[in-house]
Amino acid sequence: MPPVVDGRNLYSETGAGHMSAAVKNHLERVYVPNLRSNDVYVIDPATSKVLDRFKVGVAPQHIVPSWDLKTLWVANNAERRLIGSLTPIDPLTGKAGRSIPVDDPYNMYFTPDGQSAIVVAEARKRLDFRDPQSMKLQYSIATPNCGGINHADFSIDGRYALFTCEFNGSVTKIDLVNRRVVGELKLAMPRTRFKESANQPFDPSLSEICTASKGMPQDIRIAPDGKRFYVADMEADGVHVVDGEALKEVDFIATGVGAHGLYPSRDGKLLYVANRGTHRIHGARHGAGGVTVIDFASNKVLAQWLVPGGGSPDMGNVSADGKTLWLAGRFDDVVYRFDTGSGKVAQIKVGQEPHGLTVWPQPGRYSLGHTGNLR
């Protein structure tokens, strides 16, 4: 693994201006996978105009930058059908290449040393380690106790990863050196949570007793100092804080209805939490969605950015300069463009049920996967 430059901020090399030579001449684009229309929309971030759209495989879930930053992979998991695939996009041209058949690629990550792509075969409860270029299978790690395995992040030294288990309300710890599961943590549910209001913006004054017996953990990101992980939970309406070494929950931060996606700011000081606006997997339009801004140092909520008229912010990433947070509007068939200075939001119409969009290029030396977890 490339060495950590600053142990106090492992995101130091993803700050604005830290562009790798590997992304020189890459087009500045936002790539949006649309789960139900089986296509990708291409947006010019400078004008917010849709420049292109093209068909990919069945049920594209996330667009994943490769470890070497040279390819963007569309993960088409086909939703339990045996026709999953990965579609490469050339960031020099913005055009898609020929898809590679791959079993159940709901999401994809890369080992910190770049030797393997990790295809998250959610329906199979399995992690498939593949050659990062050809996608030929190297080996697999079964995760039988991790129902709905989907999102991950890696320790500061690259020796282990934590994966979230959406349908078990837990996280699973994977030893990447010895290639095995080494621990599982059931996440604690809060006594109360925010009340979901259909077709209305988020109202933090409305709460209810949390009747969910288990959480629905989604995205996970490591703190800048590498000492804890943040786990977004759609049922708990907030973020669990987990000590990765001890595999123990140490704190919980309430954010908003349906906490879902997590994105560090370019200076590594803030964590943007996309709240999808519903406790359900399939929500209604104009839900109680928005973005919560957390201070990494204090774990305090600094701001709430609401979508006027309601919305469903899901997955995305921060622009290269850190001035914009791009998020898919999962149930509203739009993309949101949040100004990280003011919290103001604009909307762009896209395909049916947009999901894990990526902003490209981004600063950083290498990609750990998902929609652009770079270091």
C-alpha positions as CSV (number, residue, x, y, z in Angstrom):
1,M,0.0,0.0,0.0
2,P,1.3,3.5,-0.7
3,P,2.5,5.0,2.6
4,V,0.2,7.3,4.6
5,V,1.6,10.8,4.3
6,D,-0.1,12.3,7.3
7,G,-1.2,10.1,10.1
8,R,-3.4,12.8,11.5
9,N,-5.3,13.1,8.2
10,L,-5.3,10.1,5.9
11,Y,-7.3,12.2,3.4
12,S,-4.4,14.6,3.1
13,E,-3.6,13.5,-0.5
14,T,-7.2,13.9,-1.6
15,G,-7.2,17.7,-0.9
16,A,-8.1,20.1,-3.6
17,G,-5.3,20.4,-6.1
18,H,-3.7,17.0,-5.3
19,M,-4.4,15.6,-8.8
20,S,-2.5,12.5,-10.0
21,A,-0.7,12.5,-13.3
22,A,-2.9,9.5,-14.1
23,V,-6.0,11.7,-14.5
24,K,-4.3,14.2,-16.7
25,N,-6.6,15.0,-19.7
26,H,-9.5,13.2,-18.1
27,L,-12.8,14.8,-18.9
28,E,-14.5,16.7,-16.1
29,R,-17.8,14.8,-15.8
30,V,-20.4,13.5,-13.4
31,Y,-21.4,9.9,-14.3
32,V,-24.9,8.8,-13.1
33,P,-26.0,5.2,-13.1
34,N,-29.8,4.8,-13.4
35,L,-30.9,1.6,-11.8
36,R,-34.3,1.2,-13.5
37,S,-33.5,2.6,-17.0
38,N,-30.3,0.6,-17.2
39,D,-28.3,3.6,-18.5
40,V,-25.7,6.1,-17.5
41,Y,-26.2,9.9,-17.8
42,V,-23.1,12.1,-18.3
43,I,-23.3,15.6,-16.9
44,D,-20.9,18.5,-17.5
45,P,-20.3,19.9,-14.0
46,A,-19.4,23.3,-15.3
47,T,-22.8,23.8,-17.0
48,S,-25.0,21.2,-15.2
49,K,-26.1,20.0,-18.6
50,V,-26.6,16.4,-19.6
51,L,-24.1,15.8,-22.5
52,D,-24.6,12.1,-23.1
53,R,-26.4,8.9,-22.1
54,F,-25.7,5.3,-23.0
55,K,-27.1,1.9,-22.1
56,V,-25.1,-0.4,-19.9
57,G,-25.9,-3.8,-18.2
58,V,-29.0,-4.6,-16.0
59,A,-29.5,-2.6,-12.8
60,P,-26.4,-0.4,-12.7
61,Q,-25.7,0.4,-9.0
62,H,-22.4,2.3,-8.6
63,I,-19.8,3.8,-10.8
64,V,-16.4,2.9,-9.4
65,P,-13.0,4.4,-10.1
66,S,-10.3,1.8,-10.5
67,W,-7.3,1.6,-8.1
68,D,-5.0,3.0,-10.8
69,L,-7.5,5.8,-11.7
70,K,-7.5,4.9,-15.4
71,T,-10.9,3.3,-15.7
72,L,-14.4,3.9,-14.3
73,W,-16.4,0.7,-13.8
74,V,-20.2,0.5,-13.9
75,A,-21.3,-2.2,-11.5
76,N,-24.4,-3.8,-13.0
77,N,-25.6,-6.4,-10.5
78,A,-28.8,-7.5,-12.3
79,E,-30.6,-7.9,-9.0
80,R,-30.3,-11.6,-8.4
81,R,-30.4,-12.6,-12.0
82,L,-27.4,-14.4,-13.5
83,I,-26.5,-11.7,-16.0
84,G,-24.4,-9.3,-13.8
85,S,-21.6,-7.4,-15.5
86,L,-19.0,-4.6,-15.2
87,T,-18.9,-2.0,-17.9
88,P,-15.7,0.0,-18.3
89,I,-15.8,3.8,-19.1
90,D,-12.8,5.5,-20.5
91,P,-12.5,8.8,-18.6
92,L,-10.4,10.3,-21.5
93,T,-13.4,10.0,-23.8
94,G,-16.4,9.5,-21.5
95,K,-17.4,6.5,-23.6
96,A,-18.3,3.0,-22.5
97,G,-16.4,-0.2,-23.6
98,R,-17.5,-3.8,-23.8
99,S,-19.0,-5.2,-20.6
100,I,-17.4,-8.1,-18.7
101,P,-19.7,-10.8,-17.3
102,V,-19.3,-10.8,-13.5
103,D,-21.5,-12.5,-10.9
104,D,-23.6,-10.1,-8.8
105,P,-21.4,-7.0,-8.7
106,Y,-23.5,-4.8,-6.4
107,N,-20.5,-2.7,-5.5
108,M,-16.8,-2.9,-5.9
109,Y,-13.7,-1.9,-4.0
110,F,-9.9,-2.5,-4.3
111,T,-7.4,-3.8,-1.9
112,P,-5.1,-1.0,-0.7
113,D,-2.1,-2.5,-2.5
114,G,-4.0,-2.5,-5.8
115,Q,-3.6,-6.3,-6.3
116,S,-7.3,-7.2,-6.3
117,A,-10.7,-5.8,-7.1
118,I,-13.2,-6.8,-4.5
119,V,-16.6,-7.5,-6.1
120,V,-19.3,-7.3,-3.4
121,A,-21.6,-10.1,-4.3
122,E,-24.4,-8.9,-2.1
123,A,-27.0,-11.6,-2.9
124,R,-24.4,-14.3,-2.5
125,K,-23.1,-13.1,0.9
126,R,-19.6,-13.2,-0.6
127,L,-16.6,-11.1,-1.5
128,D,-15.0,-12.0,-4.8
129,F,-11.4,-10.9,-5.2
130,R,-10.6,-10.5,-8.9
131,D,-7.7,-9.4,-11.1
132,P,-8.2,-5.6,-11.3
133,Q,-7.7,-5.5,-15.0
134,S,-9.2,-8.7,-16.5
135,M,-11.7,-9.3,-13.6
136,K,-10.8,-13.0,-13.5
137,L,-11.5,-14.6,-10.1
138,Q,-8.6,-14.9,-7.7
139,Y,-10.3,-16.2,-4.6
140,S,-13.5,-15.5,-2.5
141,I,-14.3,-14.9,1.1
142,A,-17.7,-16.1,2.3
143,T,-19.6,-13.8,4.7
144,P,-22.6,-16.0,5.7
145,N,-23.6,-13.9,8.6
146,C,-23.6,-10.6,6.7
147,G,-26.9,-10.3,5.0
148,G,-26.9,-7.5,2.5
149,I,-23.2,-7.0,2.5
150,N,-22.6,-3.8,0.5
151,H,-20.3,-0.9,1.6
152,A,-16.8,-0.9,3.1
153,D,-13.8,1.1,4.1
154,F,-10.3,0.2,5.0
155,S,-8.1,0.7,8.1
156,I,-5.3,3.3,8.0
157,D,-2.7,0.6,7.6
158,G,-4.7,-1.4,5.0
159,R,-4.6,-4.6,7.0
160,Y,-8.4,-4.9,7.4
161,A,-11.7,-3.6,6.2
162,L,-15.1,-3.2,7.7
163,F,-18.1,-4.1,5.6
164,T,-21.7,-3.2,6.4
165,C,-24.5,-5.8,6.5
166,E,-27.7,-4.0,5.5
167,F,-30.1,-6.7,6.4
168,N,-28.4,-7.9,9.6
169,G,-27.9,-4.5,11.2
170,S,-24.2,-5.2,11.7
171,V,-20.7,-4.7,10.4
172,T,-18.2,-7.5,9.5
173,K,-14.5,-7.2,9.9
174,I,-12.3,-8.8,7.2
175,D,-8.6,-9.6,7.8
176,L,-7.1,-8.8,4.3
177,V,-3.8,-10.3,5.2
178,N,-5.1,-13.8,6.3
179,R,-8.2,-13.5,4.0
180,R,-10.9,-14.3,6.6
181,V,-13.7,-12.9,8.6
182,V,-12.4,-12.0,12.1
183,G,-15.3,-10.3,13.8
184,E,-18.9,-9.1,13.7
185,L,-20.5,-6.2,15.5
186,K,-24.3,-5.7,16.0
187,L,-25.0,-2.0,15.9
188,A,-27.1,-0.5,18.7
189,M,-30.4,1.2,17.9
190,P,-31.3,4.5,19.5
191,R,-34.4,4.9,21.7
192,T,-35.9,7.5,19.4
193,R,-35.5,8.5,15.8
194,F,-36.8,11.1,13.4
195,K,-40.4,10.7,12.1
196,E,-40.7,10.1,8.4
197,S,-43.2,12.5,6.8
198,A,-44.3,11.7,3.3
199,N,-44.0,14.4,0.6
200,Q,-42.5,16.9,3.1
201,P,-39.0,18.3,3.8
202,F,-37.2,17.1,6.9
203,D,-38.5,18.4,10.2
204,P,-36.0,17.8,13.1
205,S,-38.7,18.5,15.6
206,L,-40.7,15.4,14.7
207,S,-39.5,12.3,16.4
208,E,-40.9,8.8,17.3
209,I,-40.0,5.8,19.4
210,C,-37.6,3.7,17.3
211,T,-39.4,0.4,16.9
212,A,-36.9,-1.2,14.5
213,S,-35.3,-4.2,16.1
214,K,-32.2,-3.9,14.0
215,G,-30.5,-1.2,11.9
216,M,-30.0,-0.9,8.2
217,P,-26.4,0.2,7.8
218,Q,-25.3,1.6,4.5
219,D,-22.1,3.6,3.7
220,I,-19.1,3.6,6.0
221,R,-16.1,5.9,6.1
222,I,-13.0,6.1,8.3
223,A,-12.1,9.1,10.4
224,P,-9.1,11.2,9.2
225,D,-6.9,9.9,12.1
226,G,-7.9,6.3,11.3
227,K,-9.1,5.6,14.9
228,R,-12.8,5.2,14.2
229,F,-15.3,4.4,11.5
230,Y,-18.6,6.2,10.7
231,V,-21.5,4.0,9.7
232,A,-24.7,5.5,8.2
233,D,-27.9,3.7,9.2
234,M,-31.2,4.2,7.4
235,E,-33.3,2.8,10.3
236,A,-31.5,4.6,13.1
237,D,-31.5,8.0,11.3
238,G,-27.9,8.7,12.1
239,V,-24.3,7.6,12.1
240,H,-22.8,4.9,14.4
241,V,-19.2,5.6,15.5
242,V,-17.1,2.4,15.7
243,D,-13.7,1.7,17.0
244,G,-12.3,-0.6,14.3
245,E,-9.5,-2.1,16.2
246,A,-11.7,-3.2,19.1
247,L,-14.7,-3.6,16.9
248,K,-16.9,-1.7,19.4
249,E,-19.5,1.0,19.0
250,V,-18.4,4.2,20.9
251,D,-20.9,6.9,19.9
252,F,-24.0,7.7,17.8
253,I,-24.8,10.9,16.0
254,A,-28.4,11.6,14.9
255,T,-28.5,13.2,11.5
256,G,-31.7,12.8,9.5
257,V,-34.3,10.4,8.1
258,G,-32.6,7.5,6.3
259,A,-28.9,8.3,6.8
260,H,-27.3,6.7,3.8
261,G,-24.1,8.1,2.1
262,L,-20.9,9.5,3.7
263,Y,-18.4,11.9,2.1
264,P,-15.4,13.7,3.7
265,S,-14.7,17.3,2.7
266,R,-11.6,18.0,0.7
267,D,-9.8,19.3,3.8
268,G,-10.7,16.3,5.8
269,K,-12.4,18.3,8.5
270,L,-16.1,17.7,7.7
271,L,-18.3,14.7,7.0
272,Y,-21.3,15.1,4.7
273,V,-24.1,12.7,5.4
274,A,-26.7,12.1,2.7
275,N,-30.1,11.4,4.4
276,R,-32.3,9.6,1.9
277,G,-35.5,10.7,3.6
278,T,-37.1,7.3,4.2
279,H,-36.6,4.2,6.4
280,R,-37.7,2.1,3.4
281,I,-35.7,0.5,0.6
282,H,-38.2,1.9,-1.9
283,G,-39.4,5.4,-0.9
284,A,-41.8,7.9,-2.3
285,R,-40.9,11.1,-4.2
286,H,-40.2,14.4,-2.3
287,G,-39.3,12.7,1.0
288,A,-37.7,14.1,4.1
289,G,-34.2,14.0,2.6
290,G,-31.3,16.4,3.0
291,V,-27.6,16.6,4.0
292,T,-26.1,16.8,7.5
293,V,-22.7,18.3,8.0
294,I,-20.6,16.8,10.9
295,D,-17.4,18.1,12.3
296,F,-14.9,15.2,12.5
297,A,-13.0,16.6,15.5
298,S,-16.0,17.0,17.8
299,N,-18.6,14.7,16.2
300,K,-21.0,17.7,16.4
301,V,-23.6,18.5,13.8
302,L,-22.8,21.9,12.2
303,A,-25.5,22.3,9.6
304,Q,-28.6,20.7,8.0
305,W,-29.1,21.3,4.2
306,L,-32.7,20.6,3.1
307,V,-34.0,19.9,-0.3
308,P,-36.7,22.5,-1.0
309,G,-40.0,20.6,-1.4
310,G,-38.4,17.4,-0.2
311,G,-36.1,14.9,-1.9
312,S,-34.0,11.7,-1.6
313,P,-30.2,12.3,-1.6
314,D,-28.4,9.0,-1.9
315,M,-24.9,8.4,-3.2
316,G,-22.3,10.6,-4.9
317,N,-19.2,12.5,-4.1
318,V,-17.5,15.9,-3.6
319,S,-16.1,17.8,-6.6
320,A,-12.4,18.1,-7.1
321,D,-12.3,21.6,-5.6
322,G,-14.5,20.7,-2.7
323,K,-17.1,23.4,-3.6
324,T,-19.9,21.1,-4.7
325,L,-21.4,17.9,-3.3
326,W,-23.1,15.9,-6.0
327,L,-25.7,13.3,-5.0
328,A,-28.2,11.1,-6.8
329,G,-31.9,11.8,-6.0
330,R,-32.8,8.2,-5.7
331,F,-36.6,8.4,-5.8
332,D,-37.0,11.7,-7.6
333,D,-35.0,10.9,-10.8
334,V,-32.8,13.9,-10.4
335,V,-29.2,14.7,-9.4
336,Y,-28.6,17.3,-6.6
337,R,-25.8,19.8,-6.7
338,F,-25.2,21.2,-3.2
339,D,-23.1,24.2,-2.7
340,T,-20.8,23.3,0.2
341,G,-20.4,26.9,1.2
342,S,-24.1,27.8,1.5
343,G,-25.9,24.5,1.4
344,K,-28.1,25.7,-1.5
345,V,-29.1,23.0,-4.0
346,A,-29.9,22.8,-7.7
347,Q,-31.5,19.8,-9.4
348,I,-30.8,18.1,-12.8
349,K,-33.2,15.7,-14.4
350,V,-31.7,12.2,-15.2
351,G,-32.9,8.6,-15.7
352,Q,-35.0,6.3,-13.6
353,E,-33.8,5.8,-10.0
354,P,-30.2,7.2,-10.1
355,H,-27.9,5.6,-7.6
356,G,-24.1,5.6,-7.0
357,L,-22.9,8.5,-9.1
358,T,-19.3,9.5,-9.3
359,V,-17.6,12.9,-9.9
360,W,-14.5,12.7,-12.1
361,P,-11.6,13.4,-11.9
362,Q,-10.9,13.6,-8.2
363,P,-7.7,14.3,-6.2
364,G,-5.8,11.4,-4.8
365,R,-3.1,8.8,-5.5
366,Y,-5.2,5.7,-5.7
367,S,-8.9,4.5,-5.4
368,L,-10.3,2.1,-2.9
369,G,-13.5,1.9,-4.9
370,H,-17.1,2.7,-4.4
371,T,-18.0,6.1,-5.9
372,G,-14.5,7.4,-5.3
373,N,-13.0,6.5,-1.9
374,L,-9.6,7.9,-2.8
375,R,-6.4,8.3,-0.6
